[in-house]
Amino acid sequence: MVGEVGELSEIFQWKGEVPKGLPDWEEEEKVHLGEELSDVLLYLVRLSDVCGVDLGKAALRKIELNAIKYPKPSSE
């Protein structure tokens, strides 16, 4: 999995700030990105299965913890 994350990070290594939607990226780059993201996701799903972790529940719990740790600023 570390190797796959490394391959994913290489895609962004020299890109600098990346705007939403990747408007300056070639279609081939976007396809490659999708492939590498998928590789990481598949390894993560397999790892969570082997470890007996319900990834959906764990992610929701983490979102809840982050909301407590980093509350939205008050608009008052």
C-alpha positions as CSV (number, residue, x, y, z in Angstrom):
1,M,0.0,0.0,0.0
2,V,2.9,2.4,0.8
3,G,4.1,1.9,-2.8
4,E,0.7,2.8,-4.2
5,V,0.5,5.9,-2.1
6,G,4.0,6.8,-3.3
7,E,2.9,6.4,-6.9
8,L,-0.1,8.6,-6.1
9,S,2.0,11.3,-4.5
10,E,4.4,11.4,-7.4
11,I,1.5,12.6,-9.6
12,F,1.2,15.7,-7.5
13,Q,4.9,16.2,-6.6
14,W,5.6,19.0,-9.1
15,K,2.0,20.3,-9.7
16,G,2.0,22.9,-6.9
17,E,-1.5,24.1,-6.0
18,V,-4.1,22.0,-7.7
19,P,-7.4,23.7,-8.5
20,K,-10.7,21.8,-8.1
21,G,-11.6,19.8,-11.2
22,L,-8.0,19.8,-12.5
23,P,-8.8,22.2,-15.4
24,D,-5.1,22.4,-16.5
25,W,-4.6,18.7,-16.6
26,E,-4.6,16.6,-19.7
27,E,-7.2,13.8,-20.0
28,E,-4.5,11.2,-19.9
29,E,-3.2,12.6,-16.5
30,K,-6.7,12.5,-15.1
31,V,-7.1,8.9,-16.1
32,H,-3.8,8.0,-14.6
33,L,-4.8,9.8,-11.4
34,G,-8.0,7.8,-11.3
35,E,-6.1,4.5,-11.6
36,E,-3.7,5.4,-8.8
37,L,-6.5,6.6,-6.5
38,S,-8.3,3.3,-7.2
39,D,-5.2,1.3,-6.4
40,V,-4.9,3.0,-3.0
41,L,-8.6,2.6,-2.3
42,L,-8.5,-1.1,-3.1
43,Y,-5.6,-1.7,-0.9
44,L,-7.3,0.2,1.9
45,V,-10.5,-1.8,1.6
46,R,-8.6,-5.1,1.6
47,L,-6.6,-4.0,4.6
48,S,-9.7,-3.0,6.6
49,D,-11.3,-6.3,5.7
50,V,-8.3,-8.3,6.9
51,C,-8.1,-6.3,10.1
52,G,-11.8,-6.6,10.7
53,V,-12.4,-2.8,10.6
54,D,-15.7,-1.5,9.3
55,L,-14.2,1.3,7.2
56,G,-17.5,3.1,6.8
57,K,-18.2,3.2,10.5
58,A,-14.5,4.2,11.3
59,A,-14.7,7.0,8.7
60,L,-18.0,8.4,10.2
61,R,-16.5,8.2,13.7
62,K,-13.4,10.1,12.5
63,I,-15.6,12.8,11.0
64,E,-17.4,13.2,14.3
65,L,-14.2,13.4,16.2
66,N,-12.8,16.0,13.8
67,A,-15.9,18.1,14.1
68,I,-15.4,18.2,17.9
69,K,-11.7,18.8,17.6
70,Y,-12.0,21.4,14.9
71,P,-15.4,23.1,15.3
72,K,-16.7,25.4,12.6
73,P,-16.1,29.1,13.5
74,S,-19.1,30.9,14.9
75,S,-20.8,33.3,12.5
76,E,-21.7,35.7,15.3
